[in-house]
Structure formats: structure tokens, C-alpha cells
Amino acid sequence: MGGEDGGRVALFGIPQLDQLLQGLFWGENVFWALDGDDDGMARFAEGVLRCIARVPSFTRRIVVDTQPPRWRAPDGFEHYPAGMGLHDLVTDLKSATDRPGGPGVVLAINLRALARDDRAAARATAQLGHFALQHGVVTHWFDAASDQTSGVQTLAQCVIEARAGHLRIERADGRRSQVRGAMLPYRLGEEGLTVEATSAASLLGRGLRSIRHQRGWTQAHLAELVGVSASAISQAERGQHALSLETVLELSDKLGMSVDHLLRGRPPSYELARADGRVGGTPYLIDSESLGLRTTVVRIPPRGAAAPAFRADKAQVLLVAVGLVQVVLPAARPILRQGDALTVHQAGVSSCRNLGDDEAIVFWQEHD
């Protein structure tokens, strides 16, 4: 899905973020967790809107805001009054998602303009988030991180914190694990939101925060290890000031890990990959040497056949997501329906044939 220049990937319109996150999946919900008052949030949101306005693959841009609008959106944005209800917005968007080539729609939502204590509003918010993901509508949600916005943060595929002049990537489903926790300096100007490259100080801050949380330590505890103040550790974790090389080496020694490990921190507990893939990305949905697992998504045209370059001496698992397929083995030809799974313990799979008149989708795994 997507606009004519975006392919399977939409864009933020912010070069450094697009490079780091490889753009946006069509349908992603992005939650911007902001720090500050209403005026500060409005300035930040307006900066993001100016960037979105430069993305040509968005053929329809909608701002959900107060009436009259709190945010000054650039030309080309439609204003949708928050008081009309998000359920009505979903109804309005349904016709756009049926266009050939995808919807090309982006939403920017001022969550503070919505009723917080209204259960119907909460249900409508969830409905819109799910609708966006299923139908390829990119949605940016703006508010402070709080218990009241935890529902939106949960449904979001990408969560970006903005505070103290830095962005922190809190969640980025479908990207490489190193992206999560990245801290990037930003500034607001006439051109919108400008994001700079991750600095060495930001990398160290991400690693310190990750390792400290793993061990259940306070910033004061970590500071005591190397004889610095808790404030110095706090500033280092936010990427505002780097620790000296001598302090980093001493900290690495006291923690019993390499400097590289200190910078990277422990990998997160999960990694999510999207089946619609990335432009120029790896052909494998999952490629984990540590788990001995490789997975790819095979899309087979009507009456066609396909097979990934897996080794014949490895165990393989095929899971049919869509269609009716025949698996060609040396001595058998089992047929799988949608939802079926097949385990092949030896000899390998020669190919997989689509017996239907529509595209078939097969998740194909190789196991050590």
C-alpha cells in the first residue's frame, strides 16, 4: 500500500528519523510522548506537521484538533473537529482505503482535544488505531506520556519521547533491535522539526539506562561505582553530557562488561518484523543465528510455484496464511489449506505450488 513514491514504506518527512527507522509502515500508529504545556506541545506538533506536508505520497492530510483549531497546520491539511467523534472519522476514511495503490492518508491527532474520561471516546480511539493499522492509514498521536494515554501507547507501533531537546525511540516495532532506545538531538525552526544524528553521548546514555534498569539500580547506585554524582549519570542517560573516557572505562570494568556491551546494552526481550517487508531490506522476516531460526514470507502467484533458498538438510516448517498450496517433497505431495502447518524433518522441500486463482501467502521457516 502507499503513494506512488513511497512504495511499501511511508515517511516521517524528517530525514534523520526516516533513515534510522527506515520510514514508516503504512498503517502505523506513532505516539509522540511530549514534555511541556499546551503551548509547547502545539509548537512541537506544528513542527511535525510542516515535515509531513513535504511528503508527496500523502494524498490526504487530516488534523484532529479543537474547534477553533489549537494547532496552526500548513496548507493542504483538512481540519476535523475533535468534538465530532473519532467514530465518524473512521466512517469518513473507509472510502479512501478502497482506492487502488492504498489510501495515502495521514492523520495528526491532538489527544488533549479529546474527552479523557469518556469511555466511548476511549473505544473510538482504539477503533481508529486498529482501523489505521488494518487499512494503511498513518496516524500520529500527540500528548504527554501518562496513565491517561497508556491505551494509545499500547496500540502504537512506534513511540517517540520528546524531552530536554532530545528524542528517544521508546518503541519501534519491525525495526532492528538497536533502534530502540536511540536518542537524537532535535530543534524546532521554520522548516519544522529537525533531528540530528545519534551522538556518542546518546549511545552511552541508552546503554547506561538499559543496563541500570536490568539490574534494578538507581542512578545514585551507578554513580557510586565510579565516584561521580547522580546528576552526572542522569545527564549522561539523557545524552546531554558525556562521561569522560576514563569514567567510561572504569564503569565498564566495574560492571564486568566490554565498552561495546556498555554502549549497546542487552538486546530487548522481543523483536517484531512486518510481513509486508522493507524496500531494499533482507529477504528474511527473521534471521536469528542465536535461535537457529530463519523465516521468510513467500507470496505465490495464482497457479504458480516458489521456494526460498533454504538448505535441504535443515528441518523446515510451512504455515499457510492465505490460499490452497501443494508442498512438493521427494516422495509426497501434501496439500495445505489456510491455517494449516507442515513440519518436514528431513530431505527438504522442492517447492510450494499455489493451487488457487488468487495469491497464496506462506510463512516458511528453517530450523537448526
Protein Blocks (a to p, Z undefined) as FASTA:
>chain_A
ZZfklmmaccehiaklmmmnnpaaehiacddddeddfklmmmmmmmmmmmmmmmmklmbd
cdddddddfbdcdehiacddfklopklmmmmmmmmmmpghijoiacdddfklpcfklmkl
mmmmmmmmmmmmmnopacdddddddfklmmmmmmpmbdcddeehiacdfbaghiafklgo
pacdddddfkopadddddfklmmmmmmmmmmmmnopafklmmmmnopafklmmmmmnoma
ccdfklmmmmmmmnopafklmmnopadfbdcddfkbpehiafbfbdcfklopacdddddd
ehiacdddddfkbccddddfbdcdddddfkbccdddehiacddfehpafbdcdfbfbdcd
ddddddZZ
